[in-house]
């Protein structure tokens, strides 16, 4: 019997379209002899849909038509405790399950999917799911929390400062002074977005103001970090769990500007790229043309980052290498990377089908381990209470 995999994608995220591309790539790669992929598309209105047409990228060009011929659904549990995809807007006595699902494969990039919120819902449903858990998803998405944990663990990161948008409105001179201590130029980022959205550079106080005002349109938490002038950007993917990890070959990403833009990542550097290929279309060199000892150092740091943050499944860790000092810094982690970084595993001999199989098996392994844990204890606590509902506990 095939394992039924609910592939969740889309969502309330600025990376909505990229998520669709990555998810359809993953569905196409799954071993049809072992898995039955069930598309679960979340619209920008936060409505869930399923249907065969959702697996065809061409259908998304006429989204309204696509949704009209798709089934609006919800995830819930049946009387046996199984997670089912159930038709929405059906009366209680007329409720109808579309299908049961055995495991969920989240492929949502960014907010409301990669940040722990979806993972929390899946935990409540008690269904196994691919990738990082609630904690590691949330930490990986929040650049401030990630930097603090990595810094405390001795993982190299660039100098930075952070603050809330409300603090900026009332303390601009102080933040400018702190930025001058870091030293211009700097990169200004929303703390919890990906795909280079809302990111810009600043060479002076005036440009800093402009950059921060843009970033706070996307997040209430802002990061200002030192910009390395002459750098090499390399990425490394890691797959595994807390027990065992492996790192991929490195890629050197070629940007068309000082900052790797959304277009660089998903449109091959501009309008002439093929956005339907997702991160696969990015201008890159694989393997990265850096010395072997530096490659090994980056791979070691990538694996360390993955473990320190408690990751599971597949992640991509992005690095900045200062060409002058040859020092490598962890820039960020993507716990649900674009195209699931399959293109970094193919050179190692692991194709996309093998990668998706490994990710699903890791999800099932984690669920087996969770089922051995106690999440409640037998307690006589209420019998110890006296004086009615407002009484105090004895002792």
MOSULGI-V769111 format. One record per residue. RES is the residue in one letter. D_LAST is the distance of its C-alpha to the last C-alpha in whole Angstrom. Layout:
RES_D_LAST / RES_D_LAST
//
This chain:
X_55 / X_55 / X_51 / X_51 / X_50 / X_49 / X_51 / X_49 / X_51 / X_53 / X_50 / X_49 / X_50 / X_53 / X_54 / X_54 / X_58 / X_57 / X_54 / X_57 / X_59 / X_57 / X_55 / X_59 / X_60 / X_57 / X_58 / X_61 / X_60 / X_58 / X_59 / X_60 / X_60 / X_57 / X_55 / X_56 / X_55 / X_54 / X_54 / X_51 / X_53 / X_51 / X_53 / X_53 / X_52 / X_49 / X_50 / X_50 / X_53 / X_55 / X_58 / X_61 / X_63 / X_60 / X_61 / X_64 / X_64 / X_67 / X_66 / X_63 / X_66 / X_66 / X_63 / X_63 / X_65 / X_63 / X_60 / X_62 / X_63 / X_59 / X_56 / X_53 / X_50 / X_46 / X_44 / X_42 / X_40 / X_42 / X_41 / X_41 / X_39 / X_42 / X_42 / X_46 / X_48 / X_48 / X_51 / X_50 / X_51 / X_51 / X_50 / X_47 / X_49 / X_51 / X_49 / X_51 / X_50 / X_52 / X_51 / X_48 / X_47 / X_46 / X_45 / X_46 / X_48 / X_47 / X_50 / X_49 / X_50 / X_48 / X_46 / X_44 / X_45 / X_45 / X_42 / X_39 / X_39 / X_41 / X_39 / X_36 / X_37 / X_38 / X_35 / X_34 / X_37 / X_36 / X_39 / X_41 / X_43 / X_45 / X_44 / X_41 / X_38 / X_36 / X_35 / X_39 / X_40 / X_39 / X_39 / X_43 / X_44 / X_42 / X_45 / X_43 / X_40 / X_42 / X_44 / X_41 / X_40 / X_43 / X_44 / X_40 / X_42 / X_45 / X_47 / X_50 / X_50 / X_52 / X_51 / X_50 / X_48 / X_46 / X_45 / X_44 / X_47 / X_45 / X_45 / X_49 / X_50 / X_49 / X_49 / X_53 / X_54 / X_51 / X_51 / X_55 / X_54 / X_52 / X_54 / X_57 / X_55 / X_55 / X_58 / X_60 / X_61 / X_58 / X_56 / X_54 / X_52 / X_49 / X_46 / X_46 / X_49 / X_51 / X_55 / X_56 / X_55 / X_55 / X_56 / X_59 / X_60 / X_61 / X_63 / X_63 / X_60 / X_62 / X_62 / X_58 / X_58 / X_59 / X_57 / X_54 / X_55 / X_56 / X_53 / X_51 / X_52 / X_50 / X_47 / X_45 / X_44 / X_47 / X_48 / X_51 / X_53 / X_56 / X_58 / X_60 / X_64 / X_66 / X_63 / X_63 / X_61 / X_60 / X_57 / X_56 / X_54 / X_51 / X_50 / X_47 / X_43 / X_41 / X_43 / X_47 / X_49 / X_52 / X_54 / X_57 / X_60 / X_60 / X_62 / X_64 / X_63 / X_66 / X_66 / X_68 / X_67 / X_65 / X_62 / X_61 / X_62 / X_60 / X_64 / X_64 / X_61 / X_62 / X_66 / X_68 / X_68 / X_69 / X_71 / X_73 / X_70 / X_69 / X_65 / X_65 / X_64 / X_61 / X_60 / X_63 / X_66 / X_65 / X_67 / X_66 / X_68 / X_66 / X_66 / X_65 / X_68 / X_66 / X_66 / X_65 / X_63 / X_61 / X_61 / X_59 / X_57 / X_56 / X_55 / X_52 / X_51 / X_51 / X_49 / X_46 / X_46 / X_45 / X_43 / X_41 / X_40 / X_39 / X_42 / X_43 / X_46 / X_49 / X_49 / X_52 / X_51 / X_54 / X_55 / X_57 / X_60 / X_61 / X_65 / X_66 / X_63 / X_62 / X_59 / X_57 / X_54 / X_51 / X_52 / X_50 / X_48 / X_49 / X_47 / X_49 / X_52 / X_55 / X_57 / X_54 / X_56 / X_58 / X_62 / X_60 / X_59 / X_63 / X_65 / X_62 / X_63 / X_60 / X_62 / X_60 / X_59 / X_58 / X_55 / X_54 / X_54 / X_52 / X_49 / X_49 / X_48 / X_46 / X_44 / X_44 / X_42 / X_39 / X_39 / X_39 / X_36 / X_34 / X_34 / X_33 / X_29 / X_26 / X_25 / X_22 / X_20 / X_19 / X_15 / X_14 / X_11 / X_13 / X_13 / X_9 / X_10 / X_11 / X_14 / X_16 / X_17 / X_16 / X_12 / X_9 / X_6 / X_4 / X_0
//
